[in-house]
Amino acid sequence: MRVLYIDGDGPFGGASRSLFEAVRALPAGSVDAFFVAARGTALDFYRQVATGVVTTRGMTKFDNTRYSRYRGVRWLILLREVFHFPFTIAALLQARGRWKHVDVIHVNEAVYIVPALIAKWIFGAPVVVHVRSLQHVDPRSLRGRWLNRRLARDAAAIVAINENTRATLPAELHVDVIQNSFTAKRAPQPDPDIISKLDRLRPTSLKVGFVGNLHFSKGLFELLEAAKLLKHSGHDIEFLIVGGVTMTDRGLKAWMLDKAGLAQNVEAELARRVTEEGLDDTFHLLGATLDIKCVYDRMDVLCFPSYYDAPGRPVFEAAFSSVPSIVCVDKPRSDTLVHGETGLAIPARDVNALADAILHFARSRGEVQRMGGNALRLAESNFDPATNARKLLAVYSRVSSAVEHIVPATR
């Protein structure tokens, strides 16, 4: 089966890692994977599993996610989407010319619904839309209604990564819930820099970790404030911040984003605040690493204090190392987090609640062991790569056999 994967994120992050893990775990010989993807570090991984790759400078989005939907000054981002439109069409036409036909089109996030529709028109193949982010739910929203109509009419299948995400889609839509996966193995090439930094941590401290790209929306400054509150708690606690910025804007683009209030220099601001608050001995910015399993193996508790109201990839990745999580989520679902059993659910942007949750584990190391063991069992049940890859392959088989191909517009 020939599957065209569309992803416009560029930097290697949660969504691209999830797609890479999914494709890598597909049964051998079952899929020829072709990628149309934006330039960036994710391509280094896609090329490991791809039959062919077409790159593009950028890809047009249509963002109706809960956190980053267009509103206020964010409407200016539409200028970027218009700018990327010709690059999107050119890349898909190049893919058509090079690969001729595909059986299924898999778009890696609902924000790329426009490229998905163009690809469907060009290739005449059924579209599978992966929904990885919580959608903005507002029955009065014209863009929300437009997106839901497109999903209902143009998507042969919709895949949500968990029940939290599924709950933000219309109930009448047929949605396959297939969790993301994680291969719980050390990287082939150990990262000596990150190992050296981890070796300098205090042996007896409670090690509270964050893993992910550094953005304000990830709740990093709330975590910093919690560390400040806990500094004189009488408990030995260290914070491990693992990740970096996804890209650095320069020139006119950087100036415009700054004027619009959309620029983020999180790493520098975080480092400055750590020094100002006298937290250099407890709040460690370790940088990014591909040897992520070695980080989880050194962690006691994972913090995911983001504003997104959903557990992210690090929650179940850490669980494979028997690490419980503290997650900012309003209504945790049992497929990803069981409050009080695999971790703790707290309100977003609540520094006191975050500090109290960390103290819960600092005061009772037995809770780290108990919840960590439960988290491991949940991860092994729901996030196994081979199991979830078979579910995804079943979706491909269903739509490729059930959907009559549209005659392509060009030959």
N, C-alpha and C positions, 0 to 999 in steps of 0.2 A: 504494500500500500504506500502511495506517495502522499506525504503530508507536507503542506507549506505552513511554516510557523512564522508569524508576524509579531515582531517586538520592537518597540521604538525607544526603550529606556536608555540604552547606551551603557551607562555605568553598571557594573556587576553589583546587584543588590538582591533584595528578597525575591522579587518577582522573577528576575532572570535566573537566579539560583534554583528557584522552584521549577522553572521550565527545563533547565538543564538536567536536574535530577530526574524529572519525569521522563524525558526523552532517553536519557542514559539507561533507565531501568526497563524500558520496553523490551519485550522478548526479542532475542537475536533474530534478525532477518524479517521481523514483522513490519517494519516501517522504514522507508527511505525518507530521511528528514531533510527538507530544504528550508533555508532560513532567509527571510528578508528582515534585516535588523539595522538599527541605527549604529553608527560608529561608536565604539567605546570598549571598555574592558570586558563586557559580556561576550563579545565576539571571540575572545580567547577561549571561552568555554564552549560556545556553540560550535566552533570549528572542530572540537573533539568528537562531536556526535553527528555532524552534518554531512550529508551527501553533497550539498552545494550551498553556497552562501552568496547573497547579494547584499551589499551595504548601501546605506543612504546617509546623507548628512543629517537628516532629521525626519520625523514622521508626525503627521498631523494628529492631534488629539481632539477628543470631545469629552471634556471632564465634567461628570456629574457626581463625583465621589463626595462623601460627606464632608471631608475636611478641605479639599482643594477645589471645589466647584467654583465656577465663575460668579463673582459677586464683588461689588465695590470696585476697588482699583484692580482686582484680579481680572476684570474684563479686558485689561490691556494685553493679557497673555494670548488673547485671540489673534493679535498681530503675529505672534510666533507661529500659530497654527496655520495662518494664511501663508506665511513665508515658507513653511515646510511642505505645503501642498504640492507644488510641482516636483519636489524631490521624492515625495511619496509615490506619485503617479509614475515618474521615471523609473524608480526602483522596481515597481510591480510590473511594468511593461518589460523591463530588462529580464525579470524573472520569467515572465511568460515566453519571451523570445529564447531564453536559454533552456528552460525545462519543459516547454510545450504544454504539459498538462499535469494536474495533480488530482488526487481523489478527494482530499479533505483540506480545508483551510482552517488553521487553528490560530486564533488571535489571542495573544497572551494576557490581555486585560481589556475590559469593556471600554476603557478610554480610547482604544484604537478601533472603535466601531467604524469610523470613516474609511480607514485603509481596508478594513474587512469587507465593507460594501463594494469598494472599488475592485478588490481582488475577486470577489464573487462574480462581478460583472465581467472581468477580464478572463477568468479561468472557467467560469461556469461550474464551480464545485461547491458543495455544501460547506457552511461555516460553523465552526465550533467556537463559541465565545467563552473565554475563561474570565470569571469575575473574581478578582482578588481583593478588591477594596469595598468597604461598605458604601452603598449608594445613598445619595441624599434623597430622602423620602418626603415629598411634598406634592399632594394631588393637584395643587394649583400651578405647579411648575410646568411651563410649556416644554422646556428642554427635557425634563424628566419624563413627561408623557411621550415626547418624540423618541427618546431612547428606548423606552419600554415597548413602543410600537415596533421599532426596528428589531428588538430582540425577539418579539413575538412573531414577526413576519419573515425576517431574514436569517435568523439563526436556526440552523437545523438542530443544534444542541447548545445548552447553556450549562457550564460547569462552575459551581461555587466551591471555594476552598474550605468552607466550614459552615456550620449552622448560623453563626452570627451574620455572615455575609448573605447567606440564603434568605434570612429574615428581612433584608432590605430590598428584596426583589418582589414583584407582584406575586401574590399567592397563586394566581391562575397559570403562571408560567410553569412549564415542566423544567425542573432543574435537577441535574445530577450533582450531589455533594460528594466530591472526591478530595480528601485532604492532601495537602502538600506532603512531601517526603524528605527524608534526610538519611544519607549514607553515613552512619556513625563510625567512621574510620579516620585515623590520622592521615594527614596529607602525605603524599609520596615523598615530598621534600620538606623536612621540618624547617620551621622558621626560627633560626638561631636568635634573632633579635627579640622576638616575642618571648621565647623560652627564657632568655637572659633576664628580661623584665619580670617575668613571673617568678623566677627563682629568687628575686630580691624581696618578695613579699614576706611579711611576718608569718611564721609557721602557724601560730595559734590564733590569728585574726579570723573573724567571720568575713569571708570574701564575697562581697555583693557585686554582681557584674551587670554591665550593660553591653549589648552587642548590636551594632547596626550603623547605618550612615548617620552622620552628625547633622541633625536638623533641629530647629527650635520645637517643631511639632512632636518630637520624640520624648519631650519631658525632661531633657537633660538638666535644665536649670532648676527644675523642681527637685531633681535628684541631688543636685549640688546643695540646695537649701536644706534638704533632709540631712545630708552629711554634716552640714553646719550645726543643725540642731542636735545631732547625735555625738558631736565631737567630745562633749563633756558628760556623756551618759554613763561613763564607767565601764563601757564595753569596748573591746578592741575590734574595730570594724574598718575594713579597707574596701574602697570602691574601685572597680576595674572597668574603665571605659575603653571598649575595643571597637574601633571603626574610624572612619575618616570622612572628609567631605567628598561628595560625588563628583563635583566639577568646580572649577574656579572661573568665574566670568571676568572678562577683561574689556577694556575699551568702552565704546558707546553702549554696548549691551549692559555692562556693569554699571555704568552711570545711570542709565534709564531704570534698571531694577532698583538701584539705591534710592532714586528720587520717588519711585513708586512704593517704596517700603517693602519690596520683595527680595532684596538682597539678604543673604545669610552668610556671615563670617563666624560660624558657630565655634569652630575649633579655636580660633584666636581669642574670641570673647570668653570662652569657657576657661582657657588657660589663664587668662588675665584674672578672672574671678577666683579661680583656685588659689592663686598667689595672694590676692587681696584678702581672702578670708582665712589665710593661714592653713590651708588644707593640703599643702604639697606632700605631706607625709601620709595622707590617707586617701586622697582622691587622685587616682593615677590615670593619665591619658596615655594609653598604651599604643595607639595607632591601629591601623588595619592589618589584618593577616589572613592568609588563605588556610592556615593550619588552625582552623577554628575549633576542632575537636580538642586540641591540647588546652585551649582556653577554658572550655566547659569542664574539662576534667579537673581544673584547679579551682573552680568556682564552688561556693556553697549555696548561694541563692542568686537567681536571675531577676533583675528588675526590668519591666517593660512598661514605663510610665508614660506612654504616648497619649496623644489627644485623640487617637483614631477609634477608641472604644471597641477594640478587638485585639485578641492575642496575635502577635506576630510570629514569624518563623522562629526567632530565638527561643520562644517558649517551649516548643516541642524539640528543637535541636538540643537545648540544654537538658531536657528531660531524658534523652538517651544517655546522659552521663549521671542520671539520678539526681538532677538538680531541680528543686521546686522553684516556682516563680511567684513574683508579685506583679500583678497586671492591673492596669487601669482599664476596667471594663465594667459597664453598668449591669449587664445581664449576661453573665458567663454561661456558655453552653457546655454540656457535659462531654462533647466530643473533643474539646480543646483544654478546658480548665474546670476543675471541680473545686469550688471554694471550700477551703478548710481541709481538703484531701490531697490535691496535687499542687496547691498553691493558694494564694490569697488574692481576692478581687477587691479593689479599692476604687474610689472615685478619682477621675482625672483632675489634675492641677491642684490636688489637695496635699500640701506638703506635710501637714501634721499626720494625715492618714498614712502617707508613705513612710514617714519616720516610725510610726507606731508598728507598721507591718514589719519593717526591718528589725525593730526591737523584739518583736515576737520570736523571731528566729535567733536573735542574739541571746535572749534569755533562756532559750530551750533548744540546744543543739539536737536533742532528740527529735524535735519537730522537723528539722532539716532532713534527718534520715527517714522519718516516717513518710513525709510528703514526697520526698525525692524518690522513694521506692514506688509509691503510687503513681508518680509522674512517669517513671520508666515503664510501668505496665501499661499505662494509657498510650504512651508513645509507640510501644511495640504493637499495640492493637490497632491504632488508627493511622500511623505515619510510616508504615513499612513501604519502602520503594517498590518492591516487586508486586505486592498486593495492589497498590494504587495504580501502578502502571498497567496491570491487567484490566482494571476498571476503565481506565482511559482508552485503552485499545478497544474495549467493548463498545465505547461510545463511537469511536471512529468507524468500527464495523457496522454499527447500527445506522449511522447517518449516510455512509457511502452506499449502502445497499437500499436504503429506504427513500432517499431523496433523488428524484429524477434530475439529472444535470441540465442546467440552463445552457442554451446554445451560446457560446462566447461571442462577444461583440466583434472580435477581430480574430483572424486566423493567421 
